[in-house]
């Protein structure tokens, strides 16, 4: 009988197989829901710790990058400060040299001014002496001219000595020296 209907047997076997598969799926789904509701708290703790570890690792990587950037900035700043100190030291040396040069120039200028004032004083004295000599010479020349023209004649003597002093020009000792 069963053998007479091979097609029916085959349909029954396939139907049983499909029904078993459906029952297994439904029971697995119901069992999964029950297991989900009754999860182990240690699994949750592990997941939380794993998430915190990933967050801490990313923050550590960010902090390390920031530290590297700050280290690079620090190195650049130190190099800048060292360069600036070198420039400042060279400028201080230059300033000291300029101050020494200025002091030396001021002293030379003072010496030159003193020498110039001495020379100017000598020039003024020379001009004064020259004018005195010119005056004496002109007086001597005028006397000589007056004697030569006869305006000044010493042969006619005044009767009175007071009148003689009035008529005669006062003799200058330097003019007398220049005349002789």
Secondary structure, 3 states (H helix, E strand, C coil): CCCCCHHHHHHHHHHHHHHHHHHHHHHHHHHHHHHHHCCCHHHHHHHHHHHHHHHHHHHHHHHHHHHHHHHHHHHHHHHHHHHHHHHHHHHHHHHHHHHHHHHHHHHHHHHHHHHHHHHHHHHHHHHHHHHHHHHHHHHHHHHHHHHHHCCCCCCCCCCCHHHHHHHCCCCCHHHHHHHC
